[in-house]
Amino acid sequence: MLVSLLKEITEDLGRFQTSPERQTRPTTPVLSPRLEVRRNSNGIRTGTVYVNCYDVFDSNTPFGGFKDSGIGRENGELGLRNYLEHKTVIIKRPEDSMP
């Protein structure tokens, strides 16, 4: 029974992944009476997966897409990364100060 249920969930998610219209969207809604679908939602290559709801988030929730719908995130802590610059500083110390 569990194997059958997992197969159904995997097939449901497979239809979302292979649909051409789903390849460029930043969000994907999934309607399913089985809450087990959330365990497999990582297989859907969109930035946000809504399970049994849609357009529910606040300003702290990162939002963005995959592939053609964009790279990067808006909102939340992940959204700040677009504005940060990382720097590496390498300093040669005098020979006598080396451990």
N, C-alpha and C positions, 0 to 999 in steps of 0.2 A: 504494500500500500504506500509506504513512504517513497519507494523508488518510483512508483507511478506518479505521485504528487510532484516529486522533484523533476521528473521528465516533463510534466505539463508546464511547470514554471519555467524551465529552461526553454521549452518551445515557445512560450509566450514572449519571453525576453528576446529570443532569436528573431521573432517577427519584427520587433521594434528595432533591433540592430541592423537588419538587412533592408529595411524599407528605405528607398532612395530619398524620400522626403525627410527622413529622420537624420540623415548624414550631416546636415548643416544647421541644425537648430541648437540654440544654447540651452533649451530645456526640453524635457520629454515627460509627458504625463503618462502614468501607468494606472489603469483601472483594473483592479483585481480584488475579488472577495478573499483571496488568500494572502495574508500578511507575510507569508514566507517569501514573497517576491522581493521584499526589502533586502534580504540576504544576498540576492543575486543582482542587485541594482548596480554594483560596480562594473558589471559587464556592459552597461549601456554607456557609450562614449559621448555623453553630453555633460555640460557643467552642472546642471541641476536636474534631478529626477524627482518628480512629484508623484507620490503614490496615493491614489484616491483623493487628490485635491489638486489645486492649481493656483499659481500666483500668490503663494502664502510665504512671505519672508519679511524680515525687517532690515533696518540699515546696517546691522551687524552681520548679516548673512552674506558671504561672498557670492557673487554672481558673475558668470562668464561661460564661455563655450569651449568647444574642442574643434579641431580641424578648421573648416572654412568659416565657422561662425565666430572665430576670434581666439586669440591667445591671451591669457591673463585674466585677472579677476577685478571686479569693481566691488566696492563696499567691504566693510569689515577689515580685520587685520591683514588679510591677504591682498586687499585692494591697495594698501599702503606700500606694498613692495614695488609697485610700478614707479614710485617716486623716490625710492632709495637708491643710492649709489654705493657700491661696495668698493673698498680700496684695500690693497695689500701694501704694507710698508716693510721693506727689508733694509736693515741697517747693519753695516759691517762694523763690528766692534774691534777695538785694538786687541792684538794678539794676547796681551797679558791679562785681559779681562775675561778670556774664554775659560769656561770651567774645565 
